[in-house]
Amino acid sequence: MRKYWLYFAGAFQIAFSYRASLVIRMIRDFLMVLFFITLWRALFAGKETIAGFTFSGMVSYYILAKAVDQLYTFDPGNVIERHVRSGDLSNFLAKPINYMIYLASHIFGRRLARTILTIIASIVIIIVFPSFVGYPAGIFETTAFFILIALAWLLVFAFSYLIGMISFWTTEISNIRQGFELLILILGGLWVPLNVLPDQISQILNYLPFKYLYYFPIQVYLGKVPVDKVFLGLITELCWILGLLFIAKYLWQRGLKRFGAYGN
Amino acid sequence: MAIKYLKIFWLFFRINYLRAMEYRLNFFTAFLPAFFYSVGYLVFMGAILSRVPSVSGWDLDKMLLLFAVSQFVHYTQWIFYRVSLERFSESIRDGSFDSIAKLPINPRFVSSFRVQSPSAIIPFQFSVALFFYSIRNISIGPLDTILFLILLFCGFFIYYNISFALISLAFFIVDADDLLWFADDITRFGSYPLEIYPAAAQFILTFVIPVMLLVYVPTTALMGMVNWTMVIATMVMTVVTWLVSQKIWQLGLKHYSSASS
């Protein structure tokens, strides 16, 4: 495991050396939070609740979703695409490492720098907007929330890995990648809680794995999900991850044959 | 002179088009991000506006029109100059700007337009379709249309000037490309009705960081809701942002040459 630890540590150090970039990113996210507060204030004009959410409840949801979003990254797809297109993948295949674990360590290291800033930003938000901050319902909900988020990180990793592997079949996939990334974020409930959407759409989304990214963990955190449903959600999310990673492993073998056929 | 630059621009565009066509599938799937973003916006706004009558007096069609015009402006920058500006920042970092500065063409022109993104034409067309869909129930006069086009052109120009001024800071700081994304975020404020913002924010978004002039002012003109103070502000800001961007660029050039000598 030491080699993966080194990949993780190296990526973290590099990411942290671009501090100005990270701070600009944090300011951008803070501005977006301000923007959404303004927009929701206008939408709630004269209304007490929308889909069961009060104004401060909706803002709390968005701030939490935005904070959770800082932890996720679709970089694996980007990295795979770059490695396949440049042929650099051959170098990794020649090394005694598991490419998937390497990628997870590298990406997690890169993201950790952002996570640290997210924690700082969250503290600032708690100080600036105390009434908009959603506080956890209890210890069980908080623990479940963090487990769900950790699993959701793996879920995003699996999605991104699968999307990145399209590059074995068609080398330049930036538009496909960006399109699907955006779709996954929207369907996960980053913009708006899924129960605000029309009934048919939210019922369909209930059967898909995307809700485990934002909507489900935040509802758990806010204490809006019964305990048995939390456990069911955890098991379902785990099944989705295992299923997607299994498909990824299968497609990886198929993709490698194609990559080999390029003569790389 | 202008014809010479148009010819050069066309040459750049053809080269970039050929380059983009190397990856045909990627070229033709360029609509995907715009498509999902637009559908997401439609579902989001549709769901909200089915529960509240309007957003500060703006119904779904009007909101959609504002969104379509914001998409116009967004993809126009990608078609014409956005990638060039990002490459310019890189060229300052790796020193390759030296070769641009030596060319017998205006370096601002080359830095702005040498790399286009022809694949952005596809999502641009999608925003045009969205535009025509959103105006189906809105009555629009010919004078409104002319004023809209003039203001929209000014909006494109203001956006270009702001982007160029920000990326010119690459002469002074290392990671100026992040500032372009920052500008993208700020312009998102301009794709919602001015009325949703508090008075102080309205002033700042119109006269200090003039993002309301890019989308909101042309759109209201098209709908016959002309606010002449805003129209004059747009004209003035077109010139002011040009002068400011030119000043930062010239200061940057001086700074760059002194740094390399």
Chai-1 contact restraints between the chains, C-beta under 6 A:
chainA,res_idxA,chainB,res_idxB,connection_type,confidence,min_distance_angstrom,max_distance_angstrom,comment,restraint_id
A,A20,B,D175,contact,1.0,0.0,6.0,A-B,restraint_1
A,S21,B,D175,contact,1.0,0.0,6.0,A-B,restraint_2
A,S21,B,D178,contact,1.0,0.0,6.0,A-B,restraint_3
A,I24,B,D178,contact,1.0,0.0,6.0,A-B,restraint_4
A,R28,B,F182,contact,1.0,0.0,6.0,A-B,restraint_5
A,R28,B,D185,contact,1.0,0.0,6.0,A-B,restraint_6
A,L31,B,D185,contact,1.0,0.0,6.0,A-B,restraint_7
A,F35,B,F189,contact,1.0,0.0,6.0,A-B,restraint_8
A,T38,B,I196,contact,1.0,0.0,6.0,A-B,restraint_9
A,T38,B,Y197,contact,1.0,0.0,6.0,A-B,restraint_10
A,A42,B,V55,contact,1.0,0.0,6.0,A-B,restraint_11
A,A42,B,S56,contact,1.0,0.0,6.0,A-B,restraint_12
A,A42,B,I196,contact,1.0,0.0,6.0,A-B,restraint_13
A,L43,B,I48,contact,1.0,0.0,6.0,A-B,restraint_14
A,L43,B,V52,contact,1.0,0.0,6.0,A-B,restraint_15
A,K47,B,V52,contact,1.0,0.0,6.0,A-B,restraint_16
A,I50,B,R51,contact,1.0,0.0,6.0,A-B,restraint_17
A,T170,B,L25,contact,1.0,0.0,6.0,A-B,restraint_18
A,E172,B,Y23,contact,1.0,0.0,6.0,A-B,restraint_19
A,E172,B,N26,contact,1.0,0.0,6.0,A-B,restraint_20
A,N175,B,N26,contact,1.0,0.0,6.0,A-B,restraint_21
A,N175,B,T29,contact,1.0,0.0,6.0,A-B,restraint_22
A,N175,B,A30,contact,1.0,0.0,6.0,A-B,restraint_23
A,N175,B,L32,contact,1.0,0.0,6.0,A-B,restraint_24
A,I176,B,T29,contact,1.0,0.0,6.0,A-B,restraint_25
A,Q178,B,P33,contact,1.0,0.0,6.0,A-B,restraint_26
A,G179,B,L32,contact,1.0,0.0,6.0,A-B,restraint_27
A,G179,B,P33,contact,1.0,0.0,6.0,A-B,restraint_28
A,G179,B,F36,contact,1.0,0.0,6.0,A-B,restraint_29
A,L182,B,P33,contact,1.0,0.0,6.0,A-B,restraint_30
A,L182,B,F36,contact,1.0,0.0,6.0,A-B,restraint_31
A,L182,B,Y37,contact,1.0,0.0,6.0,A-B,restraint_32
A,L183,B,F36,contact,1.0,0.0,6.0,A-B,restraint_33
A,I186,B,G40,contact,1.0,0.0,6.0,A-B,restraint_34
A,W191,B,F44,contact,1.0,0.0,6.0,A-B,restraint_35
A,V192,B,F44,contact,1.0,0.0,6.0,A-B,restraint_36
A,V196,B,A47,contact,1.0,0.0,6.0,A-B,restraint_37
A,L197,B,A47,contact,1.0,0.0,6.0,A-B,restraint_38
